[in-house]
Amino acid sequence: MGRVEFIGLMAMLMALNALAIDIMLPGLQQIGAALGVENENHRQYVVSAYLFGFGLAQLAYGPVSDRFGRRKPMLFGLAVYVISSLAVVAVPSFAGLLALRFIQGIGSAAMRVITISIVRDIYGGRAMAEVMSLIMMVFMVVPVIAPGTGQIILLFGDWHLIFVFMALVALAVAGWMYIRLPETLHQEDVRPFTVTSVLDGFRIVLTNRVALCYTIASMFIFGALFGFINSAQQVYVGIYGLGVWFSAAFAAVAVFMAFSSFVNARLVGRFGMRGLSHASLLGFIGITCLWLLVQVFGPQPMPFPLFLAFFALAMFQFGWIGSNFNSLAMEPLGHVAGTASSVLGFMGTIGGGMIGAMIGQAFDGTALPMVAGFFAVSIVGLVFVLIAEKGRLFRAQNPRV
């Protein structure tokens, strides 16, 4: 498999996660109406249930893939994703939908954990950050087109068809992976699947200061993104009345994130992961601070072009933070890549999902809780980066990173 095809396949495997979230955002109102959900904030549970299943299952996939290889656990996860998506067609209640979304998240966790493990099997240091940035650039095409795709599907049928579409896409990606992707786990890195071995792997990950602190920092920053995803429909449609243009506004910001990932891939080899990610984190703090001040003291609601400009600038910084923080956390853990990806993914998703749920549930008819949440998590993220770096930013510890 060539480098371009490899990046494309890895991006599509990871994109199934984004697809499961973003494509249904235009249909949350219809889902709530069809299943008798009276409180509009409760519709957000469709996203939260998925994220918790996605986060919890990551703890299992890492050790399993370190023992049995990457292919079989990945195919199992894809099968769970497809079956749970199709089962939604017959779901009778909102509680049943949440249960199936939780199961769908369990399947999707394989794509997150094992994809990153596969990349770490093949690349390290700045090379991994460059490849991850290119994967994220392709991956970000999904948030660009997914809400619009969901909106188009709703023009021809009800919200159940969205889940059928998810299953078909996952089947196509599974076929591509089955035919083209060889096993990437090196024989010398195979770990026994025993309680002692698994706990030892967790100990290795959790006692590495750099890996742990960058993971926690990433968790808080991703919490901001999850908070926006939870309340995006309420902000864009409820506050700004965009209606069918919701998808276009969502896509516009995703384009900025994709472009940011492309720029990161071009620059990381020259400036390093630390230099770019530290600068972008400080930029994220500055932008969200100014955004919060305008939100509090400016006109209510904030003019939509100004809101969108602030959000796009913040997400541009996010595009540099995400892939670099993830690569920095994985860099010292190549010998336990599956377990490391599992633990770090669990912490990032569950923690970020809980932070995002708190931000989303604080929605009060204005964008203030979301903007304040963005600024707060960025400050916490900076604190943990400073702990990881012993108080000094922009210091490359070796030429590879």
Long-range contacts (C-beta under 8 A, 24 or more apart in sequence): 1-180, 1-181, 1-182, 5-180, 6-122, 7-131, 7-134, 7-135, 7-138, 8-138, 9-173, 9-176, 9-177, 9-180, 9-181, 10-115, 10-118, 10-119, 10-135, 11-134, 11-135, 11-136, 11-137, 11-138, 11-139, 11-141, 12-138, 12-173, 12-176, 13-74, 13-111, 13-115, 13-173, 13-177, 14-111, 14-112, 14-115, 14-135, 14-139, 15-138, 15-139, 15-141, 15-142, 16-78, 16-81, 16-108, 16-111, 16-166, 16-169, 16-170, 16-173, 17-54, 17-108, 17-111, 17-112, 18-139, 18-142, 18-143, 18-146, 19-142, 19-146, 19-166, 19-169, 20-50, 20-81, 20-85, 20-104, 20-105, 20-108, 20-166, 21-47, 21-50, 21-51, 21-229, 22-142, 22-143, 22-146, 22-147, 22-150, 22-229, 22-250, 23-146, 23-147, 23-149, 23-150, 23-153, 23-162, 23-165, 23-166, 24-150, 24-159, 24-162, 25-147, 25-150, 25-229, 25-232, 25-233, 25-246, 25-250, 26-147, 26-150, 26-151, 26-154, 26-233, 26-246, 26-247, 27-150, 27-154, 27-159, 27-162, 28-233, 29-233, 29-237, 30-154, 30-158, 30-159, 31-97, 31-159, 32-94, 34-158, 34-159, 35-93, 35-94, 35-97, 36-94, 37-94, 40-234, 40-238, 41-234, 41-360, 41-361, 41-363, 43-233, 44-230, 44-231, 44-357, 44-360, 44-361, 45-98, 46-97, 46-98, 46-101, 47-226, 47-229, 47-230, 47-360, 48-230, 48-353, 48-356, 48-357, 48-360, 49-98, 49-99, 49-101, 49-102, 49-105, 50-101, 50-102, 50-104, 50-105, 50-108, 51-105, 51-226, 51-349, 51-350, 51-352, 51-353, 51-356, 52-102, 52-105, 52-350, 52-353, 53-101, 53-102, 53-103, 53-104, 53-105, 53-106, 53-108, 53-109, 54-105, 54-106, 54-108, 54-109, 54-112, 54-349, 54-353, 55-105, 55-109, 55-345, 55-346, 55-348, 55-349, 55-350, 55-353, 56-106, 56-109, 56-346, 56-350, 57-105, 57-106, 57-107, 57-109, 57-110, 58-109, 58-112, 58-113, 58-341, 58-342, 58-343, 58-345, 58-346, 58-349, 59-342, 59-343, 59-346, 60-342, 61-109, 61-110, 61-113, 61-114, 61-338, 61-342, 62-113, 62-117, 62-201, 62-338, 62-339, 62-340, 62-341, 62-342, 62-343, 62-345, 63-191, 63-193, 63-197, 63-198, 63-201, 63-338, 63-339, 63-342, 64-193, 64-338, 65-113, 65-114, 65-117, 65-185, 65-338, 65-342, 66-117, 66-185, 66-189, 66-190, 66-191, 66-193, 66-201, 66-336, 66-337, 66-338, 66-339, 67-190, 67-191, 67-192, 67-193, 68-193, 69-183, 69-185, 70-114, 70-117, 70-118, 70-121, 70-183, 70-184, 70-185, 70-338, 71-177, 71-178, 71-181, 71-182, 71-183, 73-110, 73-114, 74-110, 74-111, 74-114, 74-115, 74-177, 75-174, 75-177, 75-178, 76-110, 77-106, 77-107, 77-108, 77-109, 77-110, 77-111, 77-114, 78-107, 78-110, 78-111, 78-170, 78-173, 78-174, 78-177, 79-107, 79-174, 80-104, 80-106, 80-107, 80-110, 81-107, 81-108, 81-111, 81-166, 81-167, 81-170, 82-107, 82-167, 82-170, 82-171, 82-174, 83-107, 85-163, 85-164, 85-166, 85-167, 85-170, 86-163, 86-164, 86-167, 88-160, 88-163, 89-160, 89-163, 89-164, 109-345, 109-349, 112-341, 112-345, 112-349, 113-338, 113-341, 113-342, 113-345, 114-338, 114-341, 116-326, 116-330, 116-337, 116-341, 116-345, 117-185, 117-337, 117-338, 117-341, 118-181, 118-184, 120-330, 120-333, 120-334, 120-337, 120-340, 120-341, 121-184, 121-185, 121-186, 121-189, 121-337, 122-184, 124-331, 124-334, 124-400, 125-331, 125-400, 125-401, 126-268, 126-269, 126-272, 126-273, 126-400, 126-401, 127-269, 128-327, 128-330, 128-331, 129-264, 129-268, 129-273, 129-323, 129-324, 129-327, 129-401, 130-265, 130-268, 130-269, 131-265, 132-323, 132-326, 132-327, 133-261, 133-262, 133-264, 133-265, 133-268, 133-323, 133-324, 134-261, 134-262, 134-265, 135-323, 136-257, 136-258, 136-261, 136-319, 136-322, 136-323, 137-258, 137-259, 137-261, 137-262, 137-265, 139-261, 140-254, 140-255, 140-257, 140-258, 140-261, 140-319, 141-258, 143-250, 143-251, 143-254, 143-257, 144-251, 144-254, 144-255, 144-258, 145-251, 147-246, 147-247, 147-250, 147-251, 148-247, 148-248, 148-251, 150-247, 151-244, 151-246, 151-247, 185-338, 189-335, 189-337, 191-336, 191-338, 191-339, 198-339, 201-336, 201-339, 201-340, 201-343, 202-339, 202-343, 204-333, 204-336, 204-339, 204-340, 205-333, 205-336, 205-339, 205-340, 205-343, 205-344, 206-343, 208-332, 208-333, 209-387, 209-388, 210-328, 210-329, 210-331, 210-332, 210-388, 211-328, 211-329, 211-330, 211-331, 211-332, 211-333, 211-340, 211-344, 212-329, 212-388, 213-384, 213-385, 213-387, 213-388, 214-325, 214-326, 214-328, 214-329, 214-384, 214-385, 214-388, 215-325, 215-329, 215-344, 215-347, 215-348, 216-347, 216-351, 216-384, 217-281, 217-325, 217-380, 217-381, 217-382, 217-384, 217-385, 217-388, 218-321, 218-322, 218-325, 218-326, 218-329, 218-348, 218-352, 218-381, 219-347, 219-348, 219-351, 219-352, 219-355, 220-351, 220-352, 220-355, 220-377, 220-378, 220-380, 220-381, 220-384, 221-281, 221-284, 221-318, 221-321, 221-322, 221-325, 221-377, 221-378, 221-381, 222-322, 222-348, 222-349, 222-352, 222-356, 223-351, 223-352, 223-353, 223-354, 223-355, 223-356, 223-359, 223-373, 223-377, 224-318, 224-355, 224-356, 224-359, 224-373, 224-374, 224-377, 224-378, 225-318, 225-352, 225-356, 226-352, 226-353, 226-355, 226-356, 226-357, 226-359, 226-360, 227-355, 227-356, 227-357, 227-358, 227-359, 227-360, 227-370, 227-373, 227-374, 228-311, 228-356, 228-359, 228-370, 228-374, 229-356, 229-360, 230-356, 230-357, 230-359, 230-360, 230-361, 230-363, 231-359, 231-360, 231-363, 231-369, 231-370, 234-363, 235-363, 235-367, 235-370, 238-365, 239-301, 239-365, 239-366, 239-367, 240-301, 240-304, 240-307, 249-308, 252-308, 252-312, 253-308, 253-311, 253-312, 253-315, 254-315, 256-312, 256-313, 256-315, 256-316, 256-319, 257-315, 257-316, 257-318, 257-319, 258-319, 259-316, 259-319, 260-315, 260-316, 260-317, 260-318, 260-319, 260-320, 261-319, 261-323, 263-319, 263-320, 264-319, 264-320, 264-323, 264-324, 268-324, 272-396, 272-401, 273-324, 273-327, 273-328, 273-401, 274-324, 274-328, 274-389, 274-393, 274-394, 274-395, 274-396, 274-397, 274-401, 275-394, 275-396, 276-320, 276-324, 277-320, 277-321, 277-324, 277-325, 277-328, 278-385, 278-393, 278-394, 279-320, 279-394, 280-317, 280-318, 280-319, 280-320, 280-321, 280-324, 281-317, 281-321, 281-378, 281-381, 281-382, 281-385, 282-382, 282-393, 283-317, 284-314, 284-317, 284-318, 284-321, 284-378, 285-375, 285-378, 285-379, 285-382, 287-313, 287-314, 287-317, 288-314, 288-371, 288-374, 288-375, 288-378, 289-375, 291-371, 291-374, 291-375, 292-371, 292-372, 292-374, 292-375, 295-367, 295-368, 295-371, 295-372, 296-368, 300-366, 301-366, 301-367, 302-367, 307-367, 310-371, 314-374, 321-381, 327-401, 328-388, 328-401, 331-400, 331-401
